[in-house]
């Protein structure tokens, strides 16, 4: 039953929910402001901020995730998109980034090792590791969540609080709460009368009154008053006395806040290496001019801007600052000079689409016209080809991926369009053509695209699959080099570069003259013993396999994979003394997460893969062993049991042969890549000695 709360809090909810949610930090890492800056609340008639006038106000769930949001953790970050799906970055050491199948999420919270998502129906999802996490699956009627060091507390729609084991026991008796925040071992709550209640172990907030937002993290707390001022249990000297703050986040790394004009103010503490978290250069967090929210983590901070982009600053050893692929709001995609509006969902009405477009355009008036030029009614369903304008300027045509015929639905009629496209019998163009390019690789092998896109569409229609309306922003690290290589030879299927080595090559696959053509031919199709770097299979596989010769005399191709191996085994010079013997330095340290993650472009997708296994089989070995590790021929893995056995053997060999263990969460549901080359002695090639690197895809 929804509760009666004070008139002030009715205003607070307009500001704190529609304008933004609370900031997060290293430990509780509460999700932050999910909307844009709004004017200060009008406290006329209640100048004391005590909220004596009582009105009926409902906690409403949609605005929480409906405008996009971010949550900064310790070694990972999570972004919640406006359509209820999530995207993440950083280390997946505890499985806390296993979120790709989450849907209908309205709120996300993170801590050091876990992620919780609140669903639209009030239930909650959990990923990662945390004491007492089994309780989360039994939660219901949840409004939002705050996470401490090793616990989580949930605010229910009736204003009461429930929690996992490890949370302060006294919070179970709280009521009349409208927001929660948590530090390492404490919880604070914002009450409907704008005062703040705290659990045992919390910093002193007993005198806080007239608050509209609260934040907590580590051993500290912060808040924004009804006047828009910052108060905190830490030094606030960097935050001026102006009254226009709309979001604040505090954590181990310090404190940051967003002002109404979209600027960011920060007071970030030095890190253990004595380097400041936020450098005073062009990437300084305070240079962001259109921020709507900020979240402070353990050694880093993340900002979400009006366009739904995430920008991170600080320590990146776990790739937690690698948020450049985040797009949390609908956006404009430009292809060949044409603008398309992406990120609107199948079945969404025009009214909701207008709201979302207004978020990233900051327009006061958004109009959507049908393909014939007539105005679309608010109750109409958005469809591919509709034109969007903001404040009188056209910004692009809507693209609903899979809706090629522009009727706003995805049906068997759209499936038939795939055949027409790949057989050059389609007259689709512009937004309608873009809507059908699900595989993004029609310039490649059309039959492969046909199979892939048919499957995607049919799975969606059957209710067993999804179509990503957002798409992931490409890093475009190797796009230009790949395209140059592809234009020179269409057998190019990818690109690989490993920093710290001379490995910087296109990946080949011959579709006509023979699977192993590039084993002894260059990309220019010249016969050469060194050959090329090439793939075992065509098209994305459960285990993509890439190989190349160990060219010892030249030290080229995949020879320097041995340098990485030997460097990580503590050696100072290359074992192959006859042709190499080079000093080993400045090579990837595989004990550091960021250095064992490789960025690889393959089959139209640039993605990151983490090494979870590395070992060399000694001579004599056998072709059967090679097939086993590359899943070749009759050694393909088709069951979870077969895949798990392979994973167990890879981990065992890595430990027994290389003496290494990686803090990597690997499951049978992952997508893998095997990269290998010959052993370091010439006669090892004939005796099947091979050096293997096993990787898993970490772009969830």
Secondary structure, 3 states (H helix, E strand, C coil): CCCEEEHHHHHHHHHHHHHCCCCCCCCCCECCCCCCCCCCCCCCCCCCCCCCCEEECCCCCHHHHHCCEEEECCCEEEEECCCCCEEEEECCCCCCCCCCCCCCEEEEEECCCEEEEEECCCCEEEEECCCCHHHHHHCCCEEEEEECCCCEEEEECCCCEEECCCCCHHHHHCCCEEEEEECCCCEEEEECCCCEEECCCCCCCCCCCCEEEEEEECCEEEEEECCCCEEECCCCCCCCCCCCEEEEEEECCEEEEEECCCCEEEEECECCCCCECCCCCCCCHHHCCCEEEEEECCCEEEEEECCCCEEEEECCCCCCCCCCCCCCCCEEEEECCEEEEECCCCCCEHHHHHHHHHHHHCCCCEEEECCCCCECCCCCECCCCCEEEECCEEEEEECCCCCCCCCCCCCHHHHHHHHHHHCCCCCCCHHHHHHHCCCCCCCCCHHHHHHHHHHHHHHHHHCCCCCCCCCCCCCCCCHHHHHHHHHHCCCEEEEEECCCCCCEEEEECCCCCCCCHHHCECCCCCECCCCCEEECCCCCCCEEEEECCEECCCCEECCHHHHHHHHHCCCCECCCCCCCCCECCCCCCCCCHHHCEEEEEECCEEEEEEEEEEEEECCCCCHHHHHHHHCCHHHCCCCHHHHHHHHHHHHHHHHHHHCCCCCCCCCCCCCEEEEEEECCCHHHCCCCCEEEEEEEECCC
